[in-house]
Amino acid sequence: MSALKTLIVGFGGIARGLSADKKMARWFPIATHAQALMADDGFEWVGVVDADIDARACAVNDWHMEAYETPMQAAHLEPDVLVLATPPGTRADALAQLPSVKAIFTEKPLGNLDGDGLIAAAAAQCIPLQVNYWRRGDETLGELARGGLKERIGDLQAGHAVYGNGLNNNGSHLIDMIRMLLGEPDWVQAIGDVTPHPDGPVPDDIQTAFALGYAHGAVITAHPLNFDHYREVGLDLWGTAGRLTLQQETLDIRHLPLRENRGLDDTFEIAADQGEALPCTVADALPRLYRNLHDAVTDNAELLSPGSSAIVTERLIALIRRSADNGHEKLTVPGGK
């Protein structure tokens, strides 16, 4: 099959702006949709749609792409793949204007109404819908999710997590990673004060501490950080046979083994000073999501981050917000395990 013609709708930070971040380039040489499309010969990037005149000028002058104000104006390009890097609200409408589309790669959050509409439209047309929860493209995290976590730490006993810059923003990445590694929680509960976060990338976002509980008794507690001091989206998992830490926004993942206790006979400890670093594979996360989407179109491959999974993450967030509104009520998750 020839390269899939691809149209980007929304040409801001995640579409191309992060390409200029020199520190990010060390870990994420391919950090944006533009870079991913330029690097993968399975895709032919044919144009950009953005309502902002400066974004269109950047597409034309810096990336040598055709640029249009609306999806309808770009329909003659007959794109096979639609990359949606706009805020929720008009994504389902963009798909409706482009009847040639065979696959979608969209940013999170999906948004409840627009997300449901997009998922329904994609399903009705048998269009694979990939969502950029990029950690699902990280090979080390994938190996952990496929059984490597249990092999290293045994059964989960407890976990602690931190995030910042909004529950719907980085909090959604944290929750999605927890789901990826541990499966679906049985219940959720807000456990701290709610702070509005109006200056983040997601409108009407908040920050709050919360808990995710599992049927076997383990609980993950998560706490918000103020990114004005420093950044972190981290997870610390304590099992029956070891511990795993995911730090520096998962640039550093370490297995901490079980050992004989150094200070007491006939008992054990987690040797936090003898940790083993797992391979850092974040550089390939976004390219792997793109290659996976290509394979879904050409070979019916199963998506790594499908819309049906992403909407579950966002519904968990809605439950956490409802718990906060209802006096920190403990809420059962429909379909939780």
Salt bridges, closest charged atoms under 4 A:
ASP40 OD1 - ARG291 NH2 2.32
ASP80 OD1 - LYS102 NZ 2.71
GLU107 OE2 - HIS33 NE2 2.71
ASP116 OD1 - ARG315 NH2 2.76
GLU139 OE2 - ARG146 NH2 2.66
GLU139 OE1 - ARG288 NH2 2.99
GLU143 OE1 - ARG152 NH1 3.09
ASP155 OD1 - LYS150 NZ 2.23
ASP176 OD2 - ARG136 NE 2.56
ASP176 OD1 - ARG179 NH1 3.22
GLU184 OE2 - ARG179 NH2 2.73
ASP236 OD2 - ARG243 NH2 2.80
GLU249 OE2 - ARG231 NE 2.88
ASP252 OD1 - ARG254 NE 2.99
GLU269 OE2 - ARG262 NE 2.61
ASP273 OD2 - ARG262 NH1 2.92
GLU276 OE1 - HIS255 ND1 3.93
ASP295 OD1 - HIS294 ND1 3.53
